[in-house]
Amino acid sequence: MQRIDSHQHFWNYDPVAHAWISDDMEIIRQDFLPHDLEPILQEYGFNGCVSVQVDQSETENHFMLEQAINNDFIKGMVGWVDFKAENVEDRLSYYKQFDKMKGFRHILQGEADRAYMLNADFKRGIGKLKQFGYTYDILIYTDQLGFANEFAAAFPDQPFVIDHLAKPKIKEHEIEQWAKDIKAIAHNQNVSCKLSGMVTEADWKAWKPEDFTPYMDVVFEAFGAGRVMYGSDWPVCRVAATYGEMLSIPEVYAAKLSTDEQAKFWGGNAVEFYGL
């Protein structure tokens, strides 16, 4: 069984580029590079990972590509392009020369326009992904799930994956509206979901493993084991948990799945989705 961490990040810490790392996240105000992650993945029996962008620039793409090319355990990466740009098709075509470039995302959660993904120019760019075989990671907050549902339905042949369960308010134990919206978007068979980023949405200092069970129940019920993939969100997860502490949450939960379902969740779904 392949074990793939479908969602993690690398960066050389820069206080301007990484201004989103607030004072209470001081533990991640430092560099995080492949040599930091590789021994952790080995310790927990992972074959590799998917590296995901944090800075919305093509400079970031080349930083990530250099790492992916030089580190075999990085099996794929999710970069960024300006989907509204006139030359977006040329930019997507350019990246086809790099086998490890698997898909793209935009930090939709940070846009003032909560329906940014429904912008006509943005959708025109998204419509170019399929011809190149690229995936798209949907990074949103819960208030954007309705817009994301409309967005995903507009591109039924485009593979999408929701990052971090769309960041439900686990700390506040808010679940009803999120569950309703997650179940709605899951009706789109082209949409998968990453079981990632949960500890950072909980109480960083006082979360308990059982805080996450209702949310995992909803995701597996909505998407089925064939469309849910494990991701650590390392190193961001470190604000609330070590890699091992974070990993124990899905490990205990997934133990009740069948052997086939576990194989899909821990790696098979990521391999198939990203073409690793």
ROMARVEX-49504 format. One line per field, with one value per atom (N, C-alpha, C): residue number from 1; residue in one letter; atom name; y, z, x. Coordinates in steps of 0.1 Angstrom, whole numbers, plus 5000, padded with zeros to 4 digits. Layout:
N
i	NUM_...;
aa	A_...;
at	CA_...;
v	Y_...;
w	Z_...;
u	X_...;
***
This chain:
276
i	1_1_1_2_2_2_3_3_3_4_4_4_5_5_5_6_6_6_7_7_7_8_8_8_9_9_9_10_10_10_11_11_11_12_12_12_13_13_13_14_14_14_15_15_15_16_16_16_17_17_17_18_18_18_19_19_19_20_20_20_21_21_21_22_22_22_23_23_23_24_24_24_25_25_25_26_26_26_27_27_27_28_28_28_29_29_29_30_30_30_31_31_31_32_32_32_33_33_33_34_34_34_35_35_35_36_36_36_37_37_37_38_38_38_39_39_39_40_40_40_41_41_41_42_42_42_43_43_43_44_44_44_45_45_45_46_46_46_47_47_47_48_48_48_49_49_49_50_50_50_51_51_51_52_52_52_53_53_53_54_54_54_55_55_55_56_56_56_57_57_57_58_58_58_59_59_59_60_60_60_61_61_61_62_62_62_63_63_63_64_64_64_65_65_65_66_66_66_67_67_67_68_68_68_69_69_69_70_70_70_71_71_71_72_72_72_73_73_73_74_74_74_75_75_75_76_76_76_77_77_77_78_78_78_79_79_79_80_80_80_81_81_81_82_82_82_83_83_83_84_84_84_85_85_85_86_86_86_87_87_87_88_88_88_89_89_89_90_90_90_91_91_91_92_92_92_93_93_93_94_94_94_95_95_95_96_96_96_97_97_97_98_98_98_99_99_99_100_100_100_101_101_101_102_102_102_103_103_103_104_104_104_105_105_105_106_106_106_107_107_107_108_108_108_109_109_109_110_110_110_111_111_111_112_112_112_113_113_113_114_114_114_115_115_115_116_116_116_117_117_117_118_118_118_119_119_119_120_120_120_121_121_121_122_122_122_123_123_123_124_124_124_125_125_125_126_126_126_127_127_127_128_128_128_129_129_129_130_130_130_131_131_131_132_132_132_133_133_133_134_134_134_135_135_135_136_136_136_137_137_137_138_138_138_139_139_139_140_140_140_141_141_141_142_142_142_143_143_143_144_144_144_145_145_145_146_146_146_147_147_147_148_148_148_149_149_149_150_150_150_151_151_151_152_152_152_153_153_153_154_154_154_155_155_155_156_156_156_157_157_157_158_158_158_159_159_159_160_160_160_161_161_161_162_162_162_163_163_163_164_164_164_165_165_165_166_166_166_167_167_167_168_168_168_169_169_169_170_170_170_171_171_171_172_172_172_173_173_173_174_174_174_175_175_175_176_176_176_177_177_177_178_178_178_179_179_179_180_180_180_181_181_181_182_182_182_183_183_183_184_184_184_185_185_185_186_186_186_187_187_187_188_188_188_189_189_189_190_190_190_191_191_191_192_192_192_193_193_193_194_194_194_195_195_195_196_196_196_197_197_197_198_198_198_199_199_199_200_200_200_201_201_201_202_202_202_203_203_203_204_204_204_205_205_205_206_206_206_207_207_207_208_208_208_209_209_209_210_210_210_211_211_211_212_212_212_213_213_213_214_214_214_215_215_215_216_216_216_217_217_217_218_218_218_219_219_219_220_220_220_221_221_221_222_222_222_223_223_223_224_224_224_225_225_225_226_226_226_227_227_227_228_228_228_229_229_229_230_230_230_231_231_231_232_232_232_233_233_233_234_234_234_235_235_235_236_236_236_237_237_237_238_238_238_239_239_239_240_240_240_241_241_241_242_242_242_243_243_243_244_244_244_245_245_245_246_246_246_247_247_247_248_248_248_249_249_249_250_250_250_251_251_251_252_252_252_253_253_253_254_254_254_255_255_255_256_256_256_257_257_257_258_258_258_259_259_259_260_260_260_261_261_261_262_262_262_263_263_263_264_264_264_265_265_265_266_266_266_267_267_267_268_268_268_269_269_269_270_270_270_271_271_271_272_272_272_273_273_273_274_274_274_275_275_275_276_276_276;
aa	M_M_M_Q_Q_Q_R_R_R_I_I_I_D_D_D_S_S_S_H_H_H_Q_Q_Q_H_H_H_F_F_F_W_W_W_N_N_N_Y_Y_Y_D_D_D_P_P_P_V_V_V_A_A_A_H_H_H_A_A_A_W_W_W_I_I_I_S_S_S_D_D_D_D_D_D_M_M_M_E_E_E_I_I_I_I_I_I_R_R_R_Q_Q_Q_D_D_D_F_F_F_L_L_L_P_P_P_H_H_H_D_D_D_L_L_L_E_E_E_P_P_P_I_I_I_L_L_L_Q_Q_Q_E_E_E_Y_Y_Y_G_G_G_F_F_F_N_N_N_G_G_G_C_C_C_V_V_V_S_S_S_V_V_V_Q_Q_Q_V_V_V_D_D_D_Q_Q_Q_S_S_S_E_E_E_T_T_T_E_E_E_N_N_N_H_H_H_F_F_F_M_M_M_L_L_L_E_E_E_Q_Q_Q_A_A_A_I_I_I_N_N_N_N_N_N_D_D_D_F_F_F_I_I_I_K_K_K_G_G_G_M_M_M_V_V_V_G_G_G_W_W_W_V_V_V_D_D_D_F_F_F_K_K_K_A_A_A_E_E_E_N_N_N_V_V_V_E_E_E_D_D_D_R_R_R_L_L_L_S_S_S_Y_Y_Y_Y_Y_Y_K_K_K_Q_Q_Q_F_F_F_D_D_D_K_K_K_M_M_M_K_K_K_G_G_G_F_F_F_R_R_R_H_H_H_I_I_I_L_L_L_Q_Q_Q_G_G_G_E_E_E_A_A_A_D_D_D_R_R_R_A_A_A_Y_Y_Y_M_M_M_L_L_L_N_N_N_A_A_A_D_D_D_F_F_F_K_K_K_R_R_R_G_G_G_I_I_I_G_G_G_K_K_K_L_L_L_K_K_K_Q_Q_Q_F_F_F_G_G_G_Y_Y_Y_T_T_T_Y_Y_Y_D_D_D_I_I_I_L_L_L_I_I_I_Y_Y_Y_T_T_T_D_D_D_Q_Q_Q_L_L_L_G_G_G_F_F_F_A_A_A_N_N_N_E_E_E_F_F_F_A_A_A_A_A_A_A_A_A_F_F_F_P_P_P_D_D_D_Q_Q_Q_P_P_P_F_F_F_V_V_V_I_I_I_D_D_D_H_H_H_L_L_L_A_A_A_K_K_K_P_P_P_K_K_K_I_I_I_K_K_K_E_E_E_H_H_H_E_E_E_I_I_I_E_E_E_Q_Q_Q_W_W_W_A_A_A_K_K_K_D_D_D_I_I_I_K_K_K_A_A_A_I_I_I_A_A_A_H_H_H_N_N_N_Q_Q_Q_N_N_N_V_V_V_S_S_S_C_C_C_K_K_K_L_L_L_S_S_S_G_G_G_M_M_M_V_V_V_T_T_T_E_E_E_A_A_A_D_D_D_W_W_W_K_K_K_A_A_A_W_W_W_K_K_K_P_P_P_E_E_E_D_D_D_F_F_F_T_T_T_P_P_P_Y_Y_Y_M_M_M_D_D_D_V_V_V_V_V_V_F_F_F_E_E_E_A_A_A_F_F_F_G_G_G_A_A_A_G_G_G_R_R_R_V_V_V_M_M_M_Y_Y_Y_G_G_G_S_S_S_D_D_D_W_W_W_P_P_P_V_V_V_C_C_C_R_R_R_V_V_V_A_A_A_A_A_A_T_T_T_Y_Y_Y_G_G_G_E_E_E_M_M_M_L_L_L_S_S_S_I_I_I_P_P_P_E_E_E_V_V_V_Y_Y_Y_A_A_A_A_A_A_K_K_K_L_L_L_S_S_S_T_T_T_D_D_D_E_E_E_Q_Q_Q_A_A_A_K_K_K_F_F_F_W_W_W_G_G_G_G_G_G_N_N_N_A_A_A_V_V_V_E_E_E_F_F_F_Y_Y_Y_G_G_G_L_L_L;
at	N_CA_C_N_CA_C_N_CA_C_N_CA_C_N_CA_C_N_CA_C_N_CA_C_N_CA_C_N_CA_C_N_CA_C_N_CA_C_N_CA_C_N_CA_C_N_CA_C_N_CA_C_N_CA_C_N_CA_C_N_CA_C_N_CA_C_N_CA_C_N_CA_C_N_CA_C_N_CA_C_N_CA_C_N_CA_C_N_CA_C_N_CA_C_N_CA_C_N_CA_C_N_CA_C_N_CA_C_N_CA_C_N_CA_C_N_CA_C_N_CA_C_N_CA_C_N_CA_C_N_CA_C_N_CA_C_N_CA_C_N_CA_C_N_CA_C_N_CA_C_N_CA_C_N_CA_C_N_CA_C_N_CA_C_N_CA_C_N_CA_C_N_CA_C_N_CA_C_N_CA_C_N_CA_C_N_CA_C_N_CA_C_N_CA_C_N_CA_C_N_CA_C_N_CA_C_N_CA_C_N_CA_C_N_CA_C_N_CA_C_N_CA_C_N_CA_C_N_CA_C_N_CA_C_N_CA_C_N_CA_C_N_CA_C_N_CA_C_N_CA_C_N_CA_C_N_CA_C_N_CA_C_N_CA_C_N_CA_C_N_CA_C_N_CA_C_N_CA_C_N_CA_C_N_CA_C_N_CA_C_N_CA_C_N_CA_C_N_CA_C_N_CA_C_N_CA_C_N_CA_C_N_CA_C_N_CA_C_N_CA_C_N_CA_C_N_CA_C_N_CA_C_N_CA_C_N_CA_C_N_CA_C_N_CA_C_N_CA_C_N_CA_C_N_CA_C_N_CA_C_N_CA_C_N_CA_C_N_CA_C_N_CA_C_N_CA_C_N_CA_C_N_CA_C_N_CA_C_N_CA_C_N_CA_C_N_CA_C_N_CA_C_N_CA_C_N_CA_C_N_CA_C_N_CA_C_N_CA_C_N_CA_C_N_CA_C_N_CA_C_N_CA_C_N_CA_C_N_CA_C_N_CA_C_N_CA_C_N_CA_C_N_CA_C_N_CA_C_N_CA_C_N_CA_C_N_CA_C_N_CA_C_N_CA_C_N_CA_C_N_CA_C_N_CA_C_N_CA_C_N_CA_C_N_CA_C_N_CA_C_N_CA_C_N_CA_C_N_CA_C_N_CA_C_N_CA_C_N_CA_C_N_CA_C_N_CA_C_N_CA_C_N_CA_C_N_CA_C_N_CA_C_N_CA_C_N_CA_C_N_CA_C_N_CA_C_N_CA_C_N_CA_C_N_CA_C_N_CA_C_N_CA_C_N_CA_C_N_CA_C_N_CA_C_N_CA_C_N_CA_C_N_CA_C_N_CA_C_N_CA_C_N_CA_C_N_CA_C_N_CA_C_N_CA_C_N_CA_C_N_CA_C_N_CA_C_N_CA_C_N_CA_C_N_CA_C_N_CA_C_N_CA_C_N_CA_C_N_CA_C_N_CA_C_N_CA_C_N_CA_C_N_CA_C_N_CA_C_N_CA_C_N_CA_C_N_CA_C_N_CA_C_N_CA_C_N_CA_C_N_CA_C_N_CA_C_N_CA_C_N_CA_C_N_CA_C_N_CA_C_N_CA_C_N_CA_C_N_CA_C_N_CA_C_N_CA_C_N_CA_C_N_CA_C_N_CA_C_N_CA_C_N_CA_C_N_CA_C_N_CA_C_N_CA_C_N_CA_C_N_CA_C_N_CA_C_N_CA_C_N_CA_C_N_CA_C_N_CA_C_N_CA_C_N_CA_C_N_CA_C_N_CA_C_N_CA_C_N_CA_C_N_CA_C_N_CA_C_N_CA_C_N_CA_C_N_CA_C_N_CA_C_N_CA_C_N_CA_C_N_CA_C_N_CA_C_N_CA_C_N_CA_C_N_CA_C_N_CA_C_N_CA_C_N_CA_C_N_CA_C_N_CA_C_N_CA_C_N_CA_C_N_CA_C_N_CA_C_N_CA_C_N_CA_C_N_CA_C_N_CA_C_N_CA_C_N_CA_C_N_CA_C_N_CA_C_N_CA_C_N_CA_C_N_CA_C_N_CA_C_N_CA_C_N_CA_C_N_CA_C_N_CA_C_N_CA_C_N_CA_C_N_CA_C_N_CA_C_N_CA_C_N_CA_C_N_CA_C_N_CA_C_N_CA_C;
v	4988_5000_5012_5021_5034_5043_5050_5061_5074_5083_5096_5107_5117_5129_5139_5140_5148_5163_5168_5182_5187_5193_5200_5211_5219_5231_5232_5239_5243_5258_5264_5278_5282_5292_5300_5312_5312_5322_5336_5344_5358_5365_5375_5382_5389_5393_5400_5390_5381_5371_5362_5360_5351_5359_5370_5379_5372_5362_5355_5347_5345_5338_5348_5347_5357_5354_5363_5362_5349_5345_5333_5320_5322_5310_5310_5316_5318_5306_5294_5281_5278_5284_5282_5294_5303_5315_5311_5302_5297_5290_5286_5278_5264_5259_5245_5240_5230_5226_5210_5205_5190_5182_5186_5178_5178_5188_5188_5177_5176_5167_5152_5150_5136_5126_5129_5120_5117_5127_5126_5116_5118_5109_5095_5093_5080_5074_5082_5077_5071_5077_5073_5065_5060_5050_5056_5069_5075_5073_5070_5069_5082_5092_5105_5115_5127_5138_5146_5154_5164_5178_5186_5199_5210_5219_5228_5242_5251_5265_5272_5283_5292_5306_5309_5323_5323_5333_5334_5341_5333_5339_5327_5330_5319_5317_5327_5325_5313_5312_5301_5288_5288_5275_5270_5279_5275_5270_5277_5273_5259_5256_5243_5232_5236_5227_5222_5232_5228_5218_5220_5210_5196_5197_5184_5176_5183_5177_5171_5177_5173_5163_5161_5152_5142_5130_5120_5117_5120_5117_5127_5139_5148_5143_5137_5130_5139_5151_5160_5173_5183_5197_5204_5213_5221_5236_5242_5255_5266_5277_5289_5295_5299_5308_5318_5329_5339_5335_5329_5324_5335_5347_5358_5363_5359_5365_5361_5370_5366_5355_5353_5343_5331_5328_5317_5304_5302_5290_5287_5298_5297_5293_5299_5295_5281_5276_5262_5253_5257_5249_5248_5259_5260_5249_5248_5239_5224_5221_5207_5200_5208_5202_5196_5200_5195_5184_5172_5160_5161_5168_5168_5179_5188_5198_5191_5190_5182_5190_5202_5210_5224_5231_5245_5248_5260_5265_5280_5286_5301_5302_5311_5313_5320_5313_5318_5323_5316_5320_5334_5339_5353_5364_5360_5371_5378_5391_5399_5396_5393_5388_5373_5370_5356_5347_5352_5344_5346_5349_5351_5340_5327_5316_5316_5325_5325_5337_5344_5355_5350_5356_5351_5349_5358_5357_5345_5344_5333_5320_5319_5306_5303_5313_5311_5304_5309_5303_5288_5286_5273_5263_5268_5260_5255_5260_5256_5244_5241_5231_5217_5214_5200_5196_5204_5200_5197_5202_5198_5187_5183_5172_5176_5189_5194_5193_5192_5192_5206_5208_5221_5219_5225_5225_5237_5234_5245_5248_5260_5265_5275_5272_5281_5280_5289_5288_5283_5280_5274_5283_5296_5305_5305_5299_5299_5286_5276_5263_5264_5272_5273_5278_5288_5293_5282_5275_5264_5253_5250_5240_5244_5256_5261_5261_5264_5264_5250_5241_5227_5221_5225_5220_5225_5237_5243_5236_5228_5220_5206_5198_5185_5175_5178_5169_5173_5184_5189_5183_5176_5171_5182_5183_5192_5185_5191_5186_5198_5196_5206_5204_5215_5215_5216_5209_5211_5211_5203_5201_5215_5225_5238_5245_5241_5247_5250_5239_5241_5246_5252_5259_5248_5240_5229_5234_5244_5250_5254_5259_5264_5252_5240_5229_5232_5241_5244_5234_5227_5217_5216_5221_5218_5224_5237_5243_5238_5236_5231_5217_5208_5195_5195_5203_5205_5209_5219_5224_5214_5207_5197_5185_5181_5170_5175_5187_5193_5192_5197_5198_5184_5175_5161_5154_5159_5153_5155_5164_5165_5154_5145_5133_5137_5149_5153_5160_5160_5167_5157_5158_5150_5159_5153_5161_5157_5166_5163_5163_5152_5152_5158_5171_5178_5191_5196_5210_5210_5199_5199_5205_5202_5206_5221_5228_5242_5249_5242_5248_5244_5237_5233_5243_5240_5248_5243_5251_5247_5242_5247_5243_5232_5230_5221_5212_5209_5200_5186_5178_5164_5156_5144_5136_5135_5134_5132_5145_5156_5168_5167_5158_5157_5146_5137_5125_5129_5139_5142_5148_5155_5161_5150_5141_5130_5121_5119_5111_5117_5130_5137_5136_5138_5137_5123_5113_5100_5095_5100_5097_5104_5117_5125_5121_5118_5116_5101_5093_5079_5078_5066_5064_5066_5065_5066_5081_5090_5105_5113_5106_5113_5109_5119_5116_5123_5116_5121_5132_5143_5153_5159_5162_5167_5182_5190_5204_5208_5199_5203_5214_5223_5225_5234_5238_5246_5239_5226_5218_5220_5224_5225_5235_5244_5254_5248_5236_5229_5215_5209_5195_5191_5181_5175_5167_5163_5155_5142_5136_5123_5125_5136_5139_5141_5149_5151_5139_5130_5118_5108_5108_5098_5100_5112_5114_5106_5108_5100_5085_5082_5068_5060_5065_5058_5057_5068_5068_5058_5058_5050_5035_5032_5017_5010_5017_5010_5008_5014_5012_4998_4994_4981_4983_4972_4972_4980_4978_4985_5000_5003_5017_5024_5017_5023_5026_5017_5018_5030_5033_5044_5057_5057_5069_5073_5064_5067_5070_5066_5069_5067_5057_5054_5065_5072_5083_5095_5098_5109_5105_5092_5088_5089_5085_5085_5100_5108_5121_5130_5129_5137_5131_5118_5111_5110_5105_5105_5093;
w	5000_5000_5000_4990_4990_5000_5007_5016_5011_5008_5002_5011_5015_5021_5010_5008_4996_4998_5009_5011_5021_5017_5026_5018_5026_5020_5024_5015_5018_5017_5025_5022_5029_5023_5030_5036_5049_5056_5053_5049_5045_5052_5061_5068_5060_5048_5039_5031_5024_5016_5025_5037_5046_5058_5054_5065_5071_5065_5071_5083_5085_5097_5109_5117_5127_5139_5149_5161_5169_5169_5176_5168_5156_5148_5148_5158_5158_5155_5159_5157_5143_5133_5119_5112_5120_5114_5112_5103_5100_5087_5082_5069_5071_5061_5061_5047_5046_5034_5033_5021_5020_5030_5033_5043_5057_5059_5072_5072_5061_5060_5057_5049_5045_5056_5067_5078_5085_5086_5092_5084_5071_5062_5063_5064_5065_5078_5089_5102_5103_5096_5096_5084_5076_5066_5053_5050_5038_5026_5014_5002_4996_4999_4992_4996_4989_4992_4980_4982_4971_4978_4971_4976_4971_4979_4975_4977_4968_4968_4980_4985_4995_4990_4981_4976_4961_4958_4945_4935_4931_4921_4913_4901_4893_4898_4905_4912_4921_4929_4938_4930_4918_4911_4908_4905_4901_4914_4925_4938_4941_4939_4942_4932_4919_4909_4912_4916_4918_4930_4940_4951_4946_4938_4934_4925_4916_4907_4915_4926_4933_4945_4947_4958_4953_4952_4946_4954_4967_4976_4973_4967_4963_4950_4950_4938_4929_4934_4926_4933_4925_4931_4925_4933_4930_4930_4918_4917_4915_4910_4908_4895_4888_4876_4878_4871_4871_4861_4866_4857_4850_4854_4847_4836_4835_4825_4811_4801_4787_4782_4788_4783_4792_4799_4809_4801_4789_4782_4779_4776_4773_4786_4797_4810_4814_4812_4815_4806_4793_4783_4787_4792_4796_4806_4816_4827_4824_4812_4808_4806_4805_4804_4817_4828_4841_4846_4846_4849_4863_4872_4886_4888_4878_4880_4877_4887_4885_4885_4891_4892_4897_4900_4904_4914_4921_4930_4931_4936_4939_4954_4961_4975_4976_4972_4972_4986_4996_5010_5013_5007_5010_5002_4992_4983_4990_4989_4994_4987_4974_4967_4970_4978_4983_4971_4960_4949_4937_4941_4931_4921_4925_4916_4905_4906_4896_4887_4889_4879_4865_4855_4842_4837_4839_4835_4842_4855_4863_4857_4854_4849_4835_4827_4814_4816_4825_4828_4833_4842_4848_4837_4827_4816_4807_4809_4801_4807_4820_4827_4821_4818_4813_4802_4792_4780_4783_4794_4798_4809_4813_4823_4837_4840_4853_4863_4876_4886_4892_4901_4907_4922_4931_4945_4949_4955_4960_4974_4977_4990_4994_5003_5007_5021_5026_5039_5037_5048_5047_5041_5042_5037_5021_5015_5001_4995_5003_4997_4987_4989_4979_4966_4966_4954_4947_4956_4950_4944_4949_4944_4929_4928_4914_4905_4910_4903_4898_4907_4903_4893_4895_4886_4872_4871_4857_4849_4856_4849_4853_4848_4853_4850_4840_4836_4842_4850_4856_4870_4873_4887_4897_4907_4918_4931_4940_4954_4964_4974_4984_4995_4997_5007_5021_5031_5045_5048_5041_5044_5043_5036_5035_5049_5058_5070_5079_5083_5093_5106_5113_5126_5137_5137_5147_5161_5163_5177_5183_5174_5179_5178_5173_5172_5162_5153_5143_5132_5129_5119_5110_5114_5107_5093_5091_5078_5070_5076_5068_5063_5071_5067_5055_5056_5045_5032_5033_5021_5016_5025_5020_5013_5018_5012_4998_4997_4984_4974_4977_4967_4964_4973_4971_4960_4957_4947_4933_4932_4920_4920_4911_4912_4908_4903_4899_4911_4923_4934_4945_4949_4961_4972_4984_4996_5003_5007_5015_5030_5037_5051_5057_5058_5061_5068_5075_5081_5092_5098_5108_5122_5126_5139_5140_5128_5129_5129_5127_5128_5142_5150_5163_5173_5186_5197_5197_5193_5192_5205_5216_5229_5236_5232_5240_5232_5219_5211_5217_5214_5218_5205_5204_5192_5188_5198_5195_5189_5190_5184_5169_5163_5148_5142_5151_5146_5138_5143_5135_5121_5120_5107_5098_5103_5095_5090_5099_5096_5084_5084_5073_5060_5061_5048_5042_5050_5045_5040_5047_5042_5029_5028_5016_5004_5006_4994_4992_5002_5001_5002_5005_5007_4994_4983_4970_4966_4974_4970_4982_4992_5003_5004_5006_5006_5019_5024_5036_5032_5040_5039_5052_5054_5068_5070_5059_5060_5068_5068_5074_5066_5072_5086_5093_5086_5093_5105_5104_5114_5128_5127_5139_5149_5144_5154_5164_5161_5170_5174_5166_5169_5161_5167_5159_5148_5139_5128_5133_5143_5148_5155_5163_5170_5160_5149_5139_5132_5129_5121_5129_5142_5150_5148_5145_5144_5132_5120_5109_5110_5116_5117_5126_5137_5145_5138_5131_5124_5113_5105_5092_5096_5108_5112_5110_5110_5109_5094_5085_5070_5066_5055_5049_5044_5042_5037_5024_5015_5002_5004_5013_5015_5022_5031_5037_5026_5017_5007_4998_4995_4987_4995_5008_5016_5018_5021_5025_5013_5001_4990_4976_4975_4962_4955_4963_4958_4953_4961_4957_4944_4944_4932_4919_4921_4909_4906_4916_4913_4907_4912_4907_4896_4894_4883_4888_4900_4906_4900;
u	5009_5000_5009_5007_5014_5008_5016_5011_5017_5007_5011_5005_5013_5008_5004_4991_4987_4987_4992_4991_5002_5012_5022_5029_5037_5043_5057_5065_5079_5080_5089_5091_5105_5111_5121_5114_5114_5105_5109_5099_5100_5089_5092_5081_5071_5075_5066_5058_5064_5057_5048_5052_5045_5039_5033_5027_5015_5009_4998_5002_5015_5020_5020_5010_5008_5016_5016_5025_5022_5009_5006_5010_5015_5020_5035_5041_5056_5064_5058_5065_5068_5061_5063_5070_5075_5082_5097_5099_5112_5112_5123_5124_5119_5112_5108_5111_5120_5125_5125_5127_5126_5134_5146_5153_5147_5138_5131_5119_5113_5101_5105_5115_5117_5119_5127_5128_5114_5106_5093_5084_5084_5076_5081_5094_5100_5096_5097_5093_5079_5070_5056_5052_5062_5059_5053_5056_5050_5060_5055_5063_5067_5058_5061_5050_5050_5041_5038_5028_5024_5027_5035_5038_5029_5024_5013_5018_5015_5019_5014_5021_5016_5017_5026_5027_5022_5014_5007_5016_5026_5035_5041_5046_5052_5067_5072_5085_5084_5073_5071_5070_5064_5064_5078_5087_5101_5109_5106_5112_5107_5094_5089_5094_5094_5099_5113_5122_5136_5136_5128_5128_5123_5112_5106_5115_5123_5132_5144_5148_5159_5156_5143_5139_5129_5133_5124_5111_5112_5100_5089_5092_5081_5076_5064_5059_5051_5047_5039_5038_5033_5032_5020_5014_5003_5008_5008_5014_5003_5007_4998_5000_4990_4991_4979_4980_4970_4959_4948_4938_4930_4931_4924_4933_4945_4954_4950_4953_4950_4958_4971_4980_4980_4969_4969_4971_4966_4968_4983_4990_5004_5012_5008_5014_5012_5000_4997_5005_5006_5013_5028_5033_5047_5051_5042_5044_5043_5038_5037_5051_5061_5074_5079_5073_5077_5067_5072_5063_5057_5064_5058_5048_5046_5036_5022_5014_5002_4989_4990_4978_4980_4970_4971_4960_4962_4952_4953_4943_4943_4938_4943_4939_4926_4915_4902_4897_4902_4897_4901_4912_4916_4910_4902_4896_4884_4884_4873_4860_4861_4849_4848_4838_4837_4833_4827_4823_4834_4846_4857_4857_4855_4856_4846_4836_4825_4827_4838_4842_4844_4839_4839_4853_4862_4876_4883_4881_4887_4882_4869_4863_4869_4871_4877_4891_4898_4911_4910_4901_4899_4895_4887_4883_4894_4906_4918_4925_4922_4930_4929_4916_4913_4922_4924_4931_4946_4951_4965_4965_4954_4953_4957_4954_4958_4946_4949_4939_4937_4927_4926_4922_4930_4927_4918_4907_4898_4901_4907_4910_4900_4891_4880_4877_4869_4863_4849_4842_4829_4819_4820_4810_4811_4821_4822_4818_4813_4810_4799_4789_4778_4783_4792_4798_4806_4814_4822_4814_4802_4793_4790_4786_4782_4794_4806_4818_4822_4821_4825_4815_4802_4792_4793_4800_4802_4813_4821_4832_4831_4821_4819_4830_4838_4849_4863_4863_4875_4877_4888_4890_4893_4885_4887_4889_4896_4897_4896_4887_4886_4897_4904_4915_4909_4914_4911_4896_4888_4874_4866_4872_4867_4867_4876_4879_4867_4860_4849_4853_4844_4848_4847_4858_4858_4859_4867_4869_4855_4846_4833_4823_4827_4818_4806_4808_4798_4799_4788_4788_4776_4764_4752_4752_4755_4755_4766_4778_4789_4786_4780_4777_4767_4757_4747_4754_4763_4770_4780_4787_4797_4790_4778_4771_4766_4762_4757_4769_4780_4791_4796_4795_4799_4791_4779_4771_4778_4787_4795_4806_4805_4814_4828_4830_4844_4851_4844_4850_4854_4867_4872_4874_4879_4881_4894_4902_4914_4910_4913_4912_4925_4925_4938_4934_4944_4942_4932_4928_4918_4923_4935_4939_4940_4943_4944_4931_4920_4906_4900_4908_4903_4910_4907_4914_4928_4938_4952_4958_4953_4959_4952_4939_4930_4922_4926_4917_4918_4908_4907_4904_4909_4907_4892_4884_4869_4863_4870_4865_4863_4871_4872_4862_4858_4850_4838_4830_4818_4821_4832_4835_4840_4848_4853_4841_4831_4819_4812_4811_4804_4811_4824_4832_4832_4834_4834_4820_4810_4796_4793_4797_4794_4802_4815_4824_4826_4825_4829_4844_4849_4863_4871_4864_4871_4874_4869_4872_4877_4883_4889_4903_4912_4926_4933_4943_4950_4960_4960_4970_4974_4986_4990_4989_4990_4992_5004_5014_5027_5034_5040_5043_5032_5022_5012_5005_5004_4998_5005_5018_5027_5022_5013_5008_4999_4994_4985_4989_4999_5002_5015_5022_5033_5027_5036_5031_5025_5031_5026_5013_5011_4998_4987_4990_4980_4977_4987_4985_4976_4977_4970_4955_4950_4936_4930_4934_4929_4933_4944_4948_4938_4934_4925_4911_4907_4895_4895_4905_4906_4907_4911_4913_4900_4888_4875_4871_4879_4876_4881_4876_4881_4895_4902_4916_4917_4907_4907_4905_4895_4892_4904_4911_4923_4934_4936_4946_4943_4930_4926_4928_4924_4925_4940_4948_4962_4971_4967_4976_4969_4961_4956_4948_4940_4932_4941_4951_4960_4968_4972_4980_4971_4958_4949_4945_4942_4938_4949_4961_4972_4980_4977_4985_5000_5002_5016_5023;
***
